[in-house]
């Protein structure tokens, strides 16, 4: 494969995974471990998260729907208690890898996000860390689900990015921390890398691109 573009997810790739913060919330309130993750994965095309990330509902309605969905799965959690846990800590080595890739390839970002004061970059922690400000300027193209009205894993959003970058899927590497989002990228012909940790990710990215990441 001749790589022409590297396409990245944001949360869980350039920042630590929000699922770590979700687990901490679960421990604090006595909820089963990974309960929030199960809520997110149930009816994942039309649940509260999906509607919010496509900007089809506001934060107040998300709060209500998430409470209904979490209660139905055995433990009530309000959506308003989950949103502040979305942001993670910046991973500097991933940012350096992005900079290196940009010197050789087109780079794009596809992020499922929400219109909320707790979106990445919109809270005090993220503003202090400058995560969005440090990373987003490097991309040649950015697609946000809340603005595009379509979200991963819908194949349309990957094809939209390919069109923006002027590349074929077969000439792209795609990185995401969720396997469900890597699957459609792979099916379209991209080299998909599931981000588990930084060392593993950079080793796979190096093998796919021929670049070296310190």
C-alpha positions, 0 to 999 in steps of 0.5 A: 500500500502506498500511503498518502494520508494518515487519519486520526481519531482524537479522544483516546488517541491524542488524549488518554481514554475517557473510559478510564475516567468513566471507570473512576466515576463508576467506582465513586458511585458504586456502579458496575465496572464498564457500565457506562461503556455498556450503555454506550454500546447498546443500540449504538446508532440511535442511543443517547450518545449517538443522538448527541454526537450527531447534534440531534439532541441538546445536553438536557435531553442527553441527561434524561435519555442517558438516565433512562438507558443506564437505568434499563441496564441495571444502574441509574447514571445521569448524563450530566454526571458523565459529560465532565469525564469526557476529557483526557490528558494529552499524549505528547508522543502521539502529537510528535508522531502527528507532526512527523506524519504531516511532513510526509503525508496528508493528515486528517481528524475524524472525531465523534464529539458533542456540542457541550461545555464538556466537549474536548477543549471546552473545560478548564482542564483541557483549556489549561492543557491546550490539547485541542489548541496544540493538536488541531492546527496540524490537520489538513482536514477535520470532521466533527460529528456534531457539525457533520451530522454523521458519526463513526462508525458510519462509513460515510464519515470516512469517505467524507474525509477521503474526499476532503483529502483527495485520497482513496481509502486504500491509500490511508492509515486510520487510527482509533481507540475503538474497534467498532470504529476501526472496522468500517475503515478496514472494510473500506480498504484502509490500514486500521490501527486500534490504539491500545497504548502509545508504544503499540500504536507507534510501532504499528504506525511505523510499520504502516508508514515506514517512518521512525518514531522515537 
